[in-house]
Amino acid sequence: MTVSVPDICDDYPDETAVLEPLFKDFGARQKFCGEIVTVKCFEDNSLVKELVGQEGKGRVIVVDGGGSMRRALLGDLLAGQAAANGWKGLLINGCVRDVEILSDIKLGIKALAAHPVKTDKRGEGQGDVPVEFAGQKIVPGRYLYSDANGVVVALRDLGVTF
């Protein structure tokens, strides 16, 4: 039996928080899940670049880019590096670019929109901090489950894999 985000919502209603349906799929994987690692940045993806260069260990990067529609926080090179290093996916409160290539990378990628302009690299941002967007507070160490139906955050590993 294939498990979906609606199944998770039905089975664990007291342990999950549903994010507002703001995100579009850009990666080759529509279903992804894993332990959350967070980045808070605004139009500077320096910390995203640093994280995707590290071993992902099946985790998910949640990027709070402040909802900016003026710069892309992820492109094909960083996405390819994330996939190669074992990250399961990225949820981005902001934009991505190189969407034709992203759609072929074996990685879950959800973002608000596409934008062709890259970020400046100023070395700004915060990592491993709680972030809040899409109507929910997202805390590092919790678990994210995402598919075409939406995104939920769970307090713990629910033992569900996609």
Backbone hydrogen bonds, N-H to C=O, Kabsch-Sander energy under -0.5 kcal/mol:
donor,donor_aa,acceptor,acceptor_aa,energy
8,I,4,S,-2.0
9,C,5,V,-2.6
10,D,6,P,-2.3
11,D,7,D,-2.8
12,Y,8,I,-2.4
15,E,12,Y,-1.4
16,T,12,Y,-0.6
17,A,153,V,-2.3
19,L,151,V,-2.6
20,E,134,A,-2.4
22,L,20,E,-2.2
24,K,111,A,-3.2
26,F,109,I,-3.1
27,G,109,I,-1.1
28,A,102,L,-0.6
28,A,105,I,-2.4
29,R,107,L,-1.6
30,Q,28,A,-0.6
32,F,30,Q,-0.5
32,F,146,S,-2.3
34,G,144,L,-1.8
36,I,142,R,-3.2
37,V,60,V,-2.5
39,V,62,V,-2.2
40,K,126,Q,-3.3
41,C,39,V,-0.5
41,C,64,D,-2.2
47,L,124,E,-0.5
49,K,45,N,-2.7
50,E,46,S,-1.9
51,L,47,L,-2.5
52,V,48,V,-2.6
53,G,49,K,-0.9
54,Q,51,L,-2.2
56,G,85,N,-3.5
57,K,85,N,-0.6
58,G,86,G,-2.6
59,R,56,G,-1.6
60,V,35,E,-3.1
61,I,89,G,-2.4
62,V,37,V,-3.0
62,V,60,V,-0.6
63,V,61,I,-0.6
63,V,91,L,-3.1
64,D,39,V,-3.1
64,D,62,V,-0.6
65,G,63,V,-1.0
65,G,93,N,-0.7
67,G,93,N,-2.2
68,S,65,G,-1.5
72,A,117,V,-3.0
73,L,71,R,-0.5
73,L,95,C,-2.7
74,L,95,C,-0.6
79,A,75,G,-2.3
80,G,76,D,-2.5
81,Q,77,L,-1.9
82,A,78,L,-2.5
83,A,79,A,-2.5
84,A,80,G,-2.3
85,N,81,Q,-1.7
86,G,83,A,-1.4
87,W,82,A,-2.4
88,K,59,R,-2.9
89,G,59,R,-0.9
90,L,108,G,-2.5
91,L,61,I,-2.4
92,I,90,L,-0.5
92,I,110,K,-3.0
93,N,63,V,-3.3
93,N,91,L,-0.5
94,G,92,I,-1.9
95,C,71,R,-0.8
96,V,113,A,-1.8
97,R,74,L,-2.2
101,I,98,D,-0.8
102,L,98,D,-2.4
103,S,99,V,-1.7
104,D,101,I,-1.9
105,I,102,L,-1.5
107,L,105,I,-2.6
108,G,88,K,-2.3
109,I,29,R,-0.5
109,I,107,L,-0.5
110,K,90,L,-2.5
111,A,24,K,-1.9
112,L,92,I,-0.6
112,L,94,G,-2.4
113,A,94,G,-0.9
115,H,96,V,-2.6
119,T,72,A,-0.6
120,D,43,E,-1.3
122,R,120,D,-0.8
126,Q,40,K,-2.7
128,D,38,T,-2.4
131,V,138,I,-2.5
133,F,136,Q,-1.8
136,Q,133,F,-1.9
138,I,131,V,-3.7
139,V,137,K,-0.5
141,G,36,I,-2.4
142,R,139,V,-1.8
143,Y,154,A,-2.3
144,L,34,G,-2.5
145,Y,152,V,-2.6
146,S,32,F,-2.5
147,D,150,G,-2.2
150,G,147,D,-1.3
152,V,145,Y,-2.6
153,V,17,A,-2.4
154,A,143,Y,-3.4
155,L,15,E,-1.7
158,L,156,R,-0.6
